[in-house]
Amino acid sequence: MALRIGSIVRVLIVFSICSRDLLVESRGCGQSCSTNDDCDGQLYCGAGRTCQDDPDLGTHICAGSGGGGGGGSGTCQQSGTLKGNSAHQCDECCKANTNYPIYRCSPPVSQSTKAILTVNDFQAGGDGGDPSECDGKFHSNTERVVALSTGWYSGGSRCLKFISITAPNGRSTTAKVVDECDSTMGCDKPHAWQPPCRNNIVDGSDAVWKALGISSSDPLYGQMSITWRDA
């Protein structure tokens, strides 16, 4: 009987330790953090180095009024992590032994969906990696084309359809969805050795940026808060 109790105690101790380890990988509201990657889904590492609602995404998870789920209700939580390697060396490539968050969802789409616009080279040999998923082709950077985070790409349901993008300067343009900015995989050749995409990304060609009035010499070029909707 004593042995059985001892075994149960050991199991409980191991369970407790494992539970703490899991919590460290994905931290909730008010928990300490060092970078945005430390925090759950739509939270970011804010003032006081604690996980908080992200003002860029307009989330209200910590405020207790729900949050953004991938195309529906609920919140979009981190699905796990992907460990980087040193198979390829470049400034934006995955780093060895670094854990990158992965997501299978994105914030819900509305008539004014908050996102981060990044820049991508969709041409052969560009930083987009393999040909675009929607049509199996490479695209000129003079075309207004985009890739969407996994949740918004929605299994290809937006393939070759247009979205409308609005910049902080008030300029708007339309762009065609041709690819997925993969939030679930990365750090390999098909993904140009780059980390998994964040779950709130619209990855646009140079032509998209120019149509929004942002040149490559503008400090905003490369990463900018925008809103988008289905056109």
Residue pairs with C-beta under 8 A, 6 or more apart in sequence:
23 31
25 78
25 81
25 99
26 39
26 40
26 77
26 78
27 33
27 38
27 39
27 40
27 43
27 51
28 39
28 40
28 43
28 51
29 43
29 51
29 52
29 53
29 61
29 62
30 50
30 51
30 52
30 62
31 39
31 50
31 51
32 49
32 50
32 51
33 39
33 45
33 49
33 50
33 51
34 45
34 49
35 45
36 44
36 45
37 99
37 100
37 101
38 45
38 51
39 45
39 51
39 52
40 51
40 61
40 75
40 77
40 78
41 61
41 67
41 68
41 75
41 76
41 77
41 78
41 103
41 105
41 199
42 53
42 54
42 57
42 59
42 61
42 67
42 68
42 75
42 76
42 107
42 200
43 51
43 52
43 53
43 54
43 59
43 61
43 62
44 51
44 52
44 53
44 54
44 56
45 51
45 52
46 52
51 62
52 62
53 59
53 60
53 61
53 62
53 63
53 67
56 114
56 116
56 225
57 68
57 107
57 114
57 200
58 68
58 114
59 67
59 68
59 75
59 107
60 66
60 67
61 67
61 75
66 73
66 74
66 75
67 74
67 75
67 76
68 75
68 76
68 106
68 107
68 108
69 75
69 76
69 105
69 107
69 108
70 76
70 103
70 104
70 105
70 106
70 107
70 108
70 151
70 199
71 105
71 106
71 108
71 109
71 151
71 152
71 154
72 108
73 108
76 103
76 105
76 106
76 107
76 151
76 199
77 105
78 101
78 102
78 103
79 102
79 103
79 104
79 105
79 184
80 101
80 102
81 99
81 100
81 101
81 102
82 99
82 100
82 101
82 102
82 185
82 186
82 187
82 195
82 196
83 97
83 98
83 99
83 100
83 187
84 94
84 95
84 96
84 97
84 98
84 99
84 100
84 187
84 195
85 94
85 96
85 187
86 95
86 96
87 187
87 188
87 193
88 94
88 189
88 193
90 193
92 127
92 194
93 187
93 193
93 194
94 100
94 186
94 187
94 193
94 194
94 195
100 186
100 187
100 195
100 196
101 196
102 183
102 184
102 185
102 196
103 149
103 150
103 151
103 183
103 184
103 196
103 198
103 199
104 150
104 151
104 183
104 184
105 150
105 151
105 199
106 148
106 149
106 150
106 151
106 152
106 183
106 199
106 200
107 113
107 114
107 151
107 199
107 200
109 152
109 229
109 230
110 229
111 229
112 166
112 227
112 229
113 152
113 227
113 228
113 229
114 200
114 225
114 226
114 227
115 200
115 201
115 202
115 225
115 226
115 227
115 228
116 198
116 200
116 201
116 202
116 223
116 224
116 225
116 226
117 165
117 167
117 201
117 202
117 203
117 204
117 208
117 209
117 212
117 223
117 224
117 225
117 226
118 181
118 201
118 202
118 203
118 204
118 222
118 223
119 203
119 204
119 205
119 206
119 209
119 221
119 222
120 126
120 127
120 128
120 146
120 147
120 181
120 203
120 204
120 205
121 127
121 128
121 141
121 205
121 206
122 128
122 132
122 138
122 139
122 140
122 141
122 143
122 145
122 147
122 178
122 179
122 205
123 138
123 139
123 140
123 141
124 131
124 138
126 138
126 141
127 192
127 194
128 138
128 147
128 179
128 192
129 189
129 190
129 191
129 192
129 194
130 189
130 190
131 137
131 138
132 138
132 139
132 145
132 147
132 178
132 179
133 156
133 159
133 178
133 179
133 180
134 156
134 159
134 160
134 177
134 178
134 179
135 159
135 160
135 178
137 178
139 145
139 178
139 205
140 205
141 205
141 206
141 207
142 205
142 206
142 207
143 176
143 205
143 207
144 173
144 174
144 175
144 176
144 204
144 205
144 207
144 208
144 211
145 175
145 176
145 177
145 178
145 179
145 204
145 205
145 207
145 208
146 163
146 165
146 175
146 176
146 177
146 178
146 179
146 202
146 203
146 204
146 205
146 208
147 153
147 177
147 178
147 179
147 180
147 181
147 197
147 201
147 202
147 203
148 158
148 163
148 177
148 179
148 180
148 181
148 201
148 202
148 203
149 180
149 181
149 183
149 197
149 198
149 199
149 200
149 201
149 202
150 180
150 181
150 182
150 183
150 184
150 197
150 199
151 183
151 199
152 158
152 202
153 177
153 179
153 180
153 181
156 180
158 177
158 230
159 177
159 178
160 176
160 177
160 178
161 176
161 177
161 230
161 231
162 174
162 175
162 176
162 177
162 230
162 231
163 174
163 175
163 177
163 202
163 228
163 229
163 230
163 231
164 172
164 173
164 174
164 228
164 229
164 230
164 231
165 172
165 173
165 174
165 175
165 202
165 204
165 208
165 212
165 226
165 227
165 228
166 172
166 226
166 227
166 228
167 212
167 213
167 214
167 224
167 226
168 220
168 224
168 225
168 226
169 212
169 213
169 214
171 211
171 212
171 213
172 212
173 208
173 211
173 212
174 231
175 204
175 205
175 208
175 211
179 203
181 197
181 201
181 202
181 203
182 191
182 196
182 197
183 196
183 197
183 198
183 199
183 201
184 196
185 191
185 196
186 194
186 195
186 196
186 197
187 193
187 194
187 195
187 196
197 203
202 226
202 228
206 216
209 215
209 216
209 221
212 226
214 220
214 221
214 224
215 221
